[in-house]
Amino acid sequence: MDFDKDKAIALLNKIMELELAGVVRYTHYSLMVYGYNRIPVVAWLKEQAEEGLLHAHRAGELVTLLGGYPSLSIGPLLETHHHDIGDILRESLANEKEACGAYYQLLELTQGKSVLLEDYARGLVVEEEMHADQVNKMLRRTGRTGVYEAPQSGGSQQP
């Protein structure tokens, strides 16, 4: 293994913290959804929370594999008090991009140096990008094929 193990452990702990924050966030979101589409949206949010817990656990296992100590911290949890489904999805998309960025950093650190960590990072980049695509498609209006772009003004309008 020809990479900075301490940096890899730090990145894996960051990933674990971000994923655990996602678990809390998705669980909270699932409790705050109301309206006609509540049942499928709540089911989807719970599924995302379960997936985040699996991702956090995998990252923690790799921390211990490298001889590190898994973090007891959790990533940032900002309560925006915006619970419209569109607001929830936009927040989710922003958080998924942050997690994906951490996986890309791990991939860059380990590429060509650790098959195990490189494969792990690649697999999670694929999962996170596919998840972001799901969210992106949920944010689009019917008939729109372009990628959702968040409004520059910070408003919650749809494209």
N, C-alpha and C positions, 0 to 999 in steps of 0.2 A: 504494500500500500504506500504509494508515493504521493500523498496529499496531506494537507494540514488537518490532522485529526481533531485538534481543538476547534478549528473553524467549522469542520463538519458537525461536530457535536453541538456547537452553538447554533448552527443553522437548523439542525434537527430539533433542538429544543424550541427554537422560534416557530418552526412548523407545528410542533406539538401544541404550543400555546395558541397559535392562530386557529388550529383545528378545534381545540377545546372551546375557544371563544365562539367559534361557529356553532358548536353544539348548544351552548347556552343561548346564542342569538336565535337559532332556528327553533329551539324549544319555545322561547319567548314569543317569537312571531306566530308559532302555531296556536298559541293561546289567544292571540289578538286578532285573529281573522274572523270576520263576520260577513254575512250576506249569502246570496244564492249559491255561490261557488265554494262555500266554506269546506265542505267535506273533502273534495279532491285536493284543495289547496293545503289543508291541514295535513292530510296524508302525505303529500309531497314534502312539506316542511319537516315532518317527523322523520321521513326517509333521509332527508339531508342531514338531520341531526345525528342519526344512527351512522351514516357514512362518515361524518366528521369524527365521531368517536373511534371508529375503526382506523381512520387515517392517523389520529393522534396516538393510538396504541402502537401502530406500526412504527411511527417515528420514535416513540419511546423505546421500543424494542431495539431499534438500531442504535440509539444512544447508549444503551447498556452493552450492546455488541461491541461498540467501540471503546468500552471501558469508562463511559461517562455516567453522569448522574442526571436522571430525567428531571426536568424542571417541575416545580410545584406551582408555577405561575400560570396565569391565563392571559391571553392576548387582550387588546383593548375592547371594552364593552361600552360603547357610547349609546345612551338612550336618546333617540331623536324625538320620540313621542309621535312619530309619523307611522301610522299603521294601516294606511291604504295599501292594498295589495301591490300597486305600482311602486309605492315608496319602499315597501319591503323588498321587492325584487331589485330595485335600483341599489339599495344598500347591500343586498346580497351580492350583486354583480361587482360592486367596488371591493368587497371583502374577498371574494373569490380571486380577483385580480391580484390582490396583495399576497394571498397564499400561493398562487401560481408563480409569482415573482420569487418567492422563497425557494420553491422547487427548482426554478431555473437557476438560481444561485448555486444550489447544491449540485445540480447537473454540471454547471461550469467548473465547479471546484473538483469534481470527481471524474469528469469525462476522460476516458482513456487511462484512468488510474485505479479505479475500483469498479469492477463489473457489477458487484452487488449494489453499491450505492448509485451508480450510473443508471442501472436498470430500474431501481426503485424510483429515482427522480424522474426518469423518462415516463414511466408508467403513471405516476401521479400528475405529471404535466398533462398527459393525454386525458386523464380523468377530469382534472380541473378545467381544462379548456372545453371539453365536451359539456361539462356542467354549466360553464359560463355561456356556452352556445344555447343550452336549454333556456336559461334565464333570459338571454338576449331575445330569443324567439317569443318568449312569453310577454316581453315588453313591446313587441311590435304590434302594430294595428293589423287587423286582417287585411290581406291583399298587399301589404308592404313586404317587399323581399329584401330591402337594404338592411344593413346592420344597424341596430339601435344605437343611437348616439345620445348621451346625456345632454340636456340643454346646458348651454354655457352659463346662463344666468343663475343656475342652481334651482330653478323651478321644477315642478313635477309634471310638466306637460308632455304629451306623447308626440312622437314625430309624425 
